[in-house]
Amino acid sequence: MTAPPLAPGAGSVLDGQVIAVTSADQGYGRSISAALARAGASVVLVGGNSETLAAAASTLELAGGTAVPIKADVGVPLDWLSAQTRILEIFGALHGIVHLADKRAHTNFTLLSEAEWMELFNCNVKSSVGIAQIVRRRLGGTWLTIVGPHLDERGLQVHPQRGAIRGLVEHAQDEELRINLVLPGRASTGEEALDRPLADAVLALATPALLHLRGTVLEVPLPPAPRVRPPDPALLL
């Protein structure tokens, strides 16, 4: 079964751009990667599962895009540095990075264990700081857009994460970094049509016309996720 072609008329506003997307094989990472590929960017899909990354890259390639999968745990600075080095070996440049820092807690604040909190911190805050630091050291002209914790997430634990990332973004210009933050209204549905407003916001920040923006925090409303109806017991008989 062949993949549908990338939408005609999507433009080539990002032609020649190399953009890495973390967690590109799941959630918002998939829709963002597709939007960037439609706009002409060469997309590097970064994540922790080689098989799903390869499948996502293959889908984009079959649809007419350019995509390369790279396995890396971006919560580990040396892993991200290795991935960044590999990207430069392949393409010779890395113009932008879209980092998904939107891991959610599976338990409420009262029952959140230390291990769960540290996992949230590593995936969302530590990874964002680590990527920014390595970019500052080695790739001064590379921009970073962070997709932060969802606005519908409840629990006290989300506020220190969102606050830390927001502080990083708003003061990044002190280190001559171009970082912006996008906050989705809810978690990804996995359906590109419903998640498109978030991908469109990320794409807009990647365009040359908005390269002057930095320290910006965008809250992106999204259509509600469809409700999943429980199966009819009569049909299970």
N, C-alpha and C positions, 0 to 999 in steps of 0.2 A: 504494500500500500504506500503510495507516494504522498509526501507532505504537500499541503496546499501552498501555492506560491505566496511570497510576501506581497502584501496589498499593493497594487499598482497606484502610482500617484502619491506614495508615502514620502517621496522626495529623497534627495541625496544630501541633505543639510549636514550630515556627519561624515560624508565621504572623506576617506583618508584618516579618520580618527580611530584610535585603538582604545577601547574602553573595557575595563575589567568589572565584572559583576560578581559579588560574593553570594553564596547560597543560591546560585543561579539555576539549580536543578529543582527548586521547589518554591512554593508560595509566590510572593511578589517577584522573586528573582527571575522566574520564567517569563512573566509578562513584560518585565522591564527589559530583559535581554532581547525579546522579540521586537519590542518597540525600537530599541537602538539599532538592531540589525535592519529593520525596515527603513530606517533613516540613513542607512549606508555605512554604519560603523562596523569595524571588525571587532567582534565581541569575544572576550576571554571569559569563559565560564569557570568560576572558582568555587570549590566546595569539597565536602568530605567523602563523597561516594563516587568512585571512578565510573561505575556502570551507569548511574543516572545522569552524571555529567556528560558522558559520551553519547547517551541517547538524546539528551537535550541539544547537544551540539549538532548531532546528525540531523535532527528535525530542522534546525535553522539552516543547515547547509543544503538540505534537500529543497527547502523553500526558496533558495537563492541567496541566502546570507553567507557571511563569513564568521565562523565560530570555532574556537579552540578550547577544549576542556583541560583544566589543570587542577589536580587534587592538592588541597592544602587546608590545614586548620588555621584560619586567620586569627584565631585567638592566641596563637603561638607566634611571637614576632619573627623567629627564625624561619618558620614555615611561610609566612607572608613574604619575607625577604627573598626566600628561594623562588616563590611564585613570581614575584616582581622581576627577578633576574631572568627567569625563564621567558617571561613576556618580552623583555628587551632583546633577548637572543633571537626570538622568533620574528618580532615585528620591528625592532629597532627603536621603538617609542612606546610610551604609555601616556595618553593624553588625559584620561580621566578614570576614576574609580567610583563605582556605586556600591556602597557597603550596606548590607542588610543587618541592622543592629536591632532586630525586632523580636527576639525570642521571648515567648510568654511563659509565665509561671503556670504550672499544672495544679497548684494548690493555693489556698488563700493565705493571706499574710500570717495569720496566727499559727498555721501549721507548716509554714515554709521552713524547711530544714536548712542548716548551714551549707550543706552540699548543693542544694538547689539554688540558694542565693548566690554562691560562688560561681555556679554554672551560668546563671543569668548575668552576673557581673562580667565574667570572662567573655561571654558571647557578645554582649552589647557594649559595655563601657571599655573594658581593657582592649578589646580588639580595635575599637574606634581610635583610641589614643595611640595604640601601637602602629596602626596603618599611617596615621597622620605624622607620627614621629619619623618613620622610615621614609615617607614621601618628602618630608622637610629636609632630611639628610641627603637624599639622593636624586630627587626629581622635583626641583623647585617649581616648575611650571605646571605640574599635574594637579588637576582639581579633584575634589572629593565631595561626593554627595552621600549623606548618610540617611537611610530610611530607619527612623527611630521607633520606639515603642508605640503601639497603636493607641489611639485616643479613647477607645472603648474599654481598654484594659482596666480592671478594678484591682484594688489592693495597694496598700501603702508602699510595697516594695517597688512599684513602678516609678514613683516620684523621684527617688534619688538617682535612678538610672536616667530618666528623661532629663532631670536637672543637670546631671554631670555632662551628658552629651550636648545639651543645649549650651552650657557654659563653654565647652570646647569649641563649638561652632561659632559662638558670638565673639570669642576672643582670639580666634585662629589668626586673624589679620595681624596680631601682635608678632606672630612668627612668619608673616608674609605668606600665609597659606590661604587658599581659596576653598573654604568648606561651607556647605549649606546643608540644612536639615529638612527632611520631609517627614511629616507625621500623618500616617494613614488614619482614616476615621474608624477602621475596623481591621480585623485579620483578613488575610487573603481567602477568597472563596475557591481559588484554583481555576476559576473561569475568567479567561482573558477579557471578555466583554464587560464583566462586572468590575474588574480590577483596573480597567483602562485609565480612569482619571488619575490614579497614582502613577502609572507608567508615563502618562502624558506630562505630568508635573516634572518627573525626573528627566524626561526627554527635553523639555523646555530649558531646564537648567544646563543641559549639555550643549545647547546650540550656541554658535559663535555670538549671536545677538545678545545673549545674557551672560557672557563670560565676565562682565564687570561685577556681577552680583556675588557677594560673599557675606557670611554671617547671617544669612536669611533663614528664617524658620517658617515653613509653609505647612499649614494644616489643610489636609485634603479630604473634603467630605466624599463619601462613597455611597452608591446605592446599597440598600440593605441586602444582606445575604439571603438567599432563598431558604425558607424553612423546610426542613426535611420531615415529611409526614411519617409517623410510625407505620409499619406494615399492618395491613388489615389481618387480624387473627384468622378470619375465615379463609383467607387465601393461603394460609400456612398449613391448613388441614389437608 
